[in-house]
């Protein structure tokens, strides 16, 4: 009898453990997913920092500290923050403020940074298309749309080295882009679909598995070696007296807004680097005297912000971090405008 009780007790404890362990494992998966998709502006607390000082440093007003506290639920006591703790630095509507400031100060404290977890998925524009290592010529199940977990057949190009374990970015090139006003040639958009890993090698082809998909992929999509990008981008001082324009959104939408990936017509050659921010603006003109044919330029209207994620020689890939109205291709950008 005592033996039976012991056995029942052990079984009950095992069931109880299984019940409480399952939600914890699910919670861990949820946390991993949350971290994976985390995006925003951040700062790591240094010794001697206070919310009061950080508010003054980044927003020119110590009295912003309650908003900074409110943005970070993990801080239970605003008077107790600890070195190494990471805080979310600002709301979207604060972005204009920090864009006009040099993030690195003389005290050499860590500069604020932006985390964009989907950095590997963003495409780019180049004058000449990259040289592919091969292409997908067929999926295992003849799927029209290929995604995560699918196996595919790959034809290598030339002497491209395809070995088991090698990873490649799947992409396709879109139609050449031209300036909508001048019709000058801009470049070729490279549209990224996902990441695959080579699993087998045959004499005339290779087999790979899609390990991550950003968008649907298909037969004839091309491959280039996968090079991981750094999702943590330190804010950089923007160029002075800078003018450019938005070429297009990554998805080639007619109108777009917040959190859209887009391309601008300035790049490495123009001093653009990841971490810079620029204002999106428009400036209308009007006749002050109805009897006169003379037009006068009105005040510049700042209605958005772009954040540089990646640069090429003559173009850059940006994230629209703020838009007060719809944005269209050819929208003008300039050095960050002071907040009014």
C-alpha positions as CSV (number, residue, x, y, z in Angstrom):
1,X,0.0,0.0,0.0
2,X,2.8,2.4,0.9
3,X,4.6,1.4,-2.3
4,X,1.4,2.3,-4.3
5,X,1.2,5.6,-2.6
6,X,4.8,6.4,-3.4
7,X,4.3,5.4,-7.1
8,X,1.1,7.6,-7.3
9,X,3.0,10.5,-5.7
10,X,5.8,10.2,-8.2
11,X,3.4,10.1,-11.1
12,X,1.5,13.1,-9.8
13,X,4.8,15.0,-9.4
14,X,5.8,14.1,-12.9
15,X,2.4,15.3,-14.4
16,X,2.6,18.5,-12.3
17,X,6.1,19.1,-13.6
18,X,5.1,18.6,-17.2
19,X,2.1,21.0,-16.8
20,X,4.2,23.8,-15.4
21,X,7.1,23.2,-17.8
22,X,5.0,23.5,-21.0
23,X,3.9,27.1,-20.5
24,X,7.5,28.0,-19.6
25,X,8.8,26.6,-22.8
26,X,6.1,28.4,-24.8
27,X,7.0,31.6,-23.0
28,X,10.6,31.1,-23.9
29,X,9.7,30.7,-27.5
30,X,7.6,33.8,-27.3
31,X,10.4,35.8,-25.8
32,X,12.8,34.6,-28.5
33,X,10.3,35.7,-31.1
34,X,10.0,39.1,-29.5
35,X,13.7,39.6,-29.3
36,X,14.1,38.5,-32.9
37,X,11.7,41.1,-34.2
38,X,12.7,43.9,-31.9
39,X,13.3,47.2,-33.6
40,X,13.9,50.7,-32.2
41,X,16.3,53.2,-30.7
42,X,18.3,52.1,-27.7
43,X,21.0,53.1,-25.2
44,X,23.0,51.1,-22.7
45,X,23.3,52.6,-19.3
46,X,26.8,53.7,-18.2
47,X,28.1,54.2,-14.7
48,X,26.9,57.6,-13.3
49,X,23.9,57.9,-15.7
50,X,20.5,59.1,-14.5
51,X,17.3,59.5,-16.4
52,X,17.5,63.2,-15.6
53,X,20.9,63.5,-17.3
54,X,20.0,61.3,-20.2
55,X,16.9,63.5,-20.9
56,X,19.1,66.6,-21.0
57,X,21.8,64.9,-23.1
58,X,19.5,63.5,-25.8
59,X,16.4,65.8,-25.7
60,X,17.8,69.1,-24.5
61,X,15.4,69.0,-21.5
62,X,15.9,67.2,-18.2
63,X,12.1,67.4,-17.7
64,X,11.6,64.6,-20.4
65,X,12.8,62.0,-17.8
66,X,9.2,60.9,-16.9
67,X,8.5,60.1,-20.6
68,X,11.8,58.1,-20.7
69,X,10.8,56.2,-17.6
70,X,7.3,55.6,-19.0
71,X,8.9,54.1,-22.2
72,X,10.8,51.5,-20.2
73,X,8.5,49.3,-18.1
74,X,11.5,47.3,-16.7
75,X,12.6,50.4,-14.7
76,X,10.6,50.1,-11.4
77,X,12.3,53.0,-9.7
78,X,13.4,55.9,-11.9
79,X,16.1,56.8,-9.4
80,X,17.7,53.4,-9.7
81,X,19.1,52.5,-13.1
82,X,22.1,50.2,-13.4
83,X,25.2,50.1,-15.8
84,X,24.7,47.6,-18.6
85,X,20.9,47.9,-18.5
86,X,19.5,48.6,-22.0
87,X,16.7,51.2,-22.3
88,X,14.5,52.2,-25.2
89,X,15.6,55.7,-25.9
90,X,12.7,57.5,-27.5
91,X,9.2,57.6,-28.9
92,X,8.7,57.9,-32.6
93,X,7.9,61.6,-32.3
94,X,11.2,62.3,-30.5
95,X,13.2,61.2,-33.5
96,X,13.5,64.6,-35.1
97,X,15.1,65.9,-31.9
98,X,18.0,63.4,-31.8
99,X,18.6,63.5,-35.5
100,X,20.1,67.0,-35.3
101,X,22.5,66.1,-32.5
102,X,25.9,64.6,-32.6
103,X,25.4,61.3,-30.7
104,X,29.0,60.9,-29.5
105,X,30.0,63.3,-26.7
106,X,33.3,64.3,-25.3
107,X,32.8,62.0,-22.3
108,X,32.9,59.0,-24.6
109,X,29.8,57.4,-23.2
110,X,28.2,54.9,-25.6
111,X,26.3,56.5,-28.4
112,X,22.6,55.6,-28.8
113,X,21.9,53.0,-31.5
114,X,19.0,51.7,-33.6
115,X,18.2,47.9,-33.7
116,X,16.7,46.7,-36.9
117,X,16.3,42.9,-36.5
118,X,15.2,42.3,-40.2
119,X,18.5,43.9,-41.5
120,X,19.3,40.7,-43.5
121,X,16.1,41.0,-45.5
122,X,16.6,44.5,-47.0
123,X,17.6,44.9,-50.6
124,X,19.7,47.4,-52.3
125,X,20.3,49.3,-55.6
126,X,23.6,49.1,-57.6
127,X,24.6,50.5,-61.0
128,X,25.5,47.0,-62.1
129,X,23.9,43.8,-60.9
130,X,26.0,41.5,-58.6
131,X,27.5,38.3,-60.1
132,X,25.3,35.4,-58.9
133,X,26.8,32.1,-57.7
134,X,23.9,30.1,-59.2
135,X,20.1,29.9,-59.4
136,X,17.2,27.8,-58.2
137,X,15.9,25.8,-61.2
138,X,13.3,23.7,-59.5
139,X,11.7,22.9,-56.1
140,X,11.3,19.4,-54.8
141,X,7.5,19.5,-55.0
142,X,7.2,21.8,-58.0
143,X,5.9,24.6,-55.8
144,X,5.4,27.9,-57.5
145,X,6.0,29.8,-54.3
146,X,9.0,28.6,-52.3
147,X,9.3,29.3,-48.5
148,X,11.0,28.1,-45.3
149,X,11.6,24.4,-45.1
150,X,11.3,23.8,-48.8
151,X,14.1,21.9,-50.7
152,X,15.3,23.2,-54.0
153,X,17.6,22.2,-56.9
154,X,20.4,24.6,-57.7
155,X,22.4,25.1,-60.8
156,X,25.8,26.7,-60.1
157,X,27.3,29.4,-62.3
158,X,30.8,29.0,-63.6
159,X,33.3,28.0,-61.0
160,X,31.1,29.0,-58.0
161,X,31.8,26.8,-55.0
162,X,28.7,25.2,-53.6
163,X,29.6,23.0,-50.6
164,X,27.3,21.4,-47.9
165,X,26.8,23.9,-45.1
166,X,27.4,27.0,-47.3
167,X,24.6,29.6,-47.0
168,X,23.3,31.8,-49.8
169,X,20.9,34.7,-50.0
170,X,18.2,34.2,-52.5
171,X,17.4,37.2,-54.6
172,X,16.1,38.5,-57.9
173,X,16.8,41.7,-59.9
174,X,14.0,44.0,-61.0
175,X,13.7,46.4,-63.9
176,X,16.4,49.1,-64.2
177,X,15.4,52.3,-62.3
178,X,15.5,55.7,-63.9
179,X,15.1,59.2,-62.3
180,X,11.5,60.2,-62.8
181,X,12.4,63.8,-63.6
182,X,15.7,63.6,-65.5
183,X,15.3,60.0,-66.8
184,X,18.9,59.4,-65.9
185,X,19.8,55.8,-65.1
186,X,20.0,55.0,-61.4
187,X,20.6,51.3,-61.1
188,X,19.3,47.8,-60.6
189,X,17.2,46.9,-57.5
190,X,18.2,43.6,-55.8
191,X,15.1,42.1,-54.1
192,X,16.0,39.6,-51.4
193,X,13.8,36.5,-50.8
194,X,15.4,34.5,-48.1
195,X,18.4,32.4,-47.1
196,X,19.2,28.8,-48.1
197,X,21.8,26.2,-47.0
198,X,23.4,23.7,-49.3
199,X,22.8,20.2,-48.1
200,X,23.9,17.9,-51.0
201,X,26.2,18.1,-54.0
202,X,25.6,16.2,-57.2
203,X,27.9,16.2,-60.4
204,X,25.7,18.8,-62.2
205,X,23.6,20.5,-59.5
206,X,23.2,21.0,-55.8
207,X,20.4,20.6,-53.3
208,X,19.5,23.2,-50.7
209,X,17.0,23.9,-48.0
210,X,15.4,27.3,-47.4
211,X,16.2,28.1,-43.8
212,X,14.7,31.6,-43.7
213,X,12.2,33.3,-46.0
214,X,11.6,37.1,-46.1
215,X,9.3,36.8,-49.1
216,X,8.0,34.2,-51.5
217,X,10.7,32.7,-53.7
218,X,10.4,31.0,-57.0
219,X,12.3,29.1,-59.8
220,X,15.0,31.2,-61.5
221,X,15.7,33.2,-58.4
222,X,19.5,33.9,-58.0
223,X,22.0,33.2,-55.3
224,X,24.8,35.2,-53.7
225,X,26.9,34.1,-50.7
226,X,25.1,35.0,-47.4
227,X,27.0,37.6,-45.4
228,X,25.3,38.4,-42.0
229,X,24.6,42.1,-41.4
230,X,24.8,43.8,-38.0
231,X,21.3,44.7,-36.7
232,X,22.7,47.2,-34.2
233,X,23.4,50.5,-36.0
234,X,25.1,53.3,-34.0
235,X,23.5,56.7,-34.7
236,X,25.8,58.9,-36.8
237,X,25.9,62.6,-37.4
238,X,24.0,63.5,-40.6
239,X,25.6,65.4,-43.4
240,X,25.2,69.2,-43.4
241,X,23.7,71.0,-46.5
242,X,22.5,67.6,-47.8
243,X,19.8,67.3,-50.4
244,X,18.5,64.2,-52.2
245,X,15.3,62.3,-52.9
246,X,13.5,59.0,-52.4
247,X,13.8,56.8,-55.4
248,X,11.2,54.2,-54.6
249,X,9.9,52.0,-51.9
250,X,11.3,48.4,-51.8
251,X,7.9,47.0,-52.8
252,X,7.5,49.7,-55.5
253,X,4.3,51.0,-53.9
254,X,2.8,54.2,-55.3
255,X,2.4,55.6,-51.8
256,X,3.9,54.5,-48.5
257,X,4.6,55.6,-44.9
258,X,5.9,54.6,-41.5
259,X,8.1,51.5,-41.2
260,X,8.6,51.2,-45.0
261,X,11.9,50.3,-46.6
262,X,12.9,52.7,-49.4
263,X,15.9,53.8,-51.4
264,X,17.4,57.2,-51.8
265,X,19.7,58.6,-54.5
266,X,22.7,59.3,-52.3
267,X,25.3,56.8,-51.0
268,X,28.9,56.3,-50.1
269,X,30.2,58.7,-52.7
270,X,28.1,61.4,-51.0
271,X,29.2,60.8,-47.5
272,X,26.1,58.8,-46.4
273,X,26.7,56.2,-43.8
274,X,24.4,53.8,-41.8
275,X,23.0,55.5,-38.7
276,X,22.3,58.9,-40.3
277,X,18.9,60.5,-40.4
278,X,17.4,62.9,-42.8
279,X,14.2,64.9,-43.1
280,X,11.5,64.4,-45.7
281,X,10.1,67.7,-46.8
282,X,8.2,69.7,-49.4
283,X,8.2,73.4,-50.2
284,X,5.3,74.9,-52.2
285,X,5.2,78.2,-54.0
286,X,2.5,80.8,-54.4
287,X,1.8,84.2,-55.9
288,X,1.6,86.8,-53.1
289,X,0.1,89.3,-55.5
290,X,-2.7,87.8,-57.6
291,X,-2.0,90.4,-60.3
292,X,1.7,89.4,-60.5
293,X,3.1,86.4,-62.3
294,X,5.9,86.1,-59.8
295,X,5.9,83.1,-57.5
296,X,7.4,83.1,-54.0
297,X,8.7,80.0,-52.2
298,X,6.8,79.3,-49.0
299,X,8.2,77.8,-45.8
300,X,9.7,74.3,-45.9
301,X,7.4,71.7,-44.4
302,X,9.1,68.7,-42.6
303,X,6.8,65.8,-42.7
304,X,9.0,62.7,-42.2
305,X,12.3,61.1,-41.3
306,X,14.4,58.4,-43.0
307,X,17.0,56.4,-41.2
308,X,19.9,54.9,-43.2
309,X,20.3,51.2,-42.8
310,X,22.7,50.3,-45.7
311,X,24.7,52.1,-48.3
312,X,26.0,51.5,-51.8
313,X,28.2,53.8,-53.9
314,X,25.4,56.0,-55.3
315,X,22.3,54.9,-53.4
316,X,21.2,53.9,-49.9
317,X,18.6,51.7,-48.3
318,X,16.6,53.6,-45.6
319,X,13.7,53.0,-43.2
320,X,10.9,55.5,-43.0
321,X,10.8,56.1,-39.2
322,X,8.3,58.9,-39.3
323,X,5.7,60.1,-41.8
324,X,3.1,62.7,-41.0
325,X,1.4,62.2,-44.4
326,X,1.7,59.8,-47.3
327,X,5.1,59.6,-49.1
328,X,5.5,59.1,-52.9
329,X,8.6,58.3,-55.0
330,X,10.6,61.5,-55.7
331,X,9.9,63.0,-52.3
332,X,12.7,65.4,-51.3
333,X,15.1,64.8,-48.4
334,X,17.6,67.1,-46.7
335,X,19.7,67.5,-43.6
336,X,17.7,67.1,-40.4
337,X,15.5,70.2,-39.9
338,X,15.4,71.7,-36.4
339,X,12.2,71.0,-34.4
340,X,9.8,73.9,-34.3
